Amino acid sequence: MALSEQDKAERPFTVREVAEFLQLKPTTIVSWIKNGKIKAVKVGHAWRIKRREIFRILDGEK
């Protein structure tokens, strides 16, 4: 089953993807998650971050 464009847009990002997008180190993103600056969900051993969370950070919201 192929993903729709909306499903692709809703796909959560990995720490590495967010770090690359924001031009930061993955350790910074993990630190932000642990400090509560970014909301994320842990799936197994990996964190997943929703797209809206990335844009919330970019918009300067708390």
C-alpha positions, -999 to 999 in steps of 0.1 A, spaced: 0 0 0 15 33 -11 14 63 13 -6 93 3 9 128 2 -9 136 35 5 105 51 40 114 41 35 149 54 24 135 88 53 111 91 73 117 122 110 126 117 140 110 133 165 129 155 190 128 126 165 142 101 155 171 124 192 178 132 200 179 94 170 202 88 179 226 116 217 223 109 224 211 144 240 181 159 218 151 168 230 154 204 215 189 206 181 176 194 182 147 220 192 173 247 162 195 237 139 164 239 152 155 273 149 191 286 113 194 272 121 220 245 109 196 218 81 171 223 89 136 210 79 100 213 103 72 219 97 42 197 120 14 208 154 30 212 147 59 188 129 92 192 103 104 167 94 141 163 62 154 145 65 180 118 44 205 137 69 203 165 98 213 142 78 243 129 68 253 165 105 256 173 112 276 141 83 299 149 98 305 184 68 292 203 73 277 237 
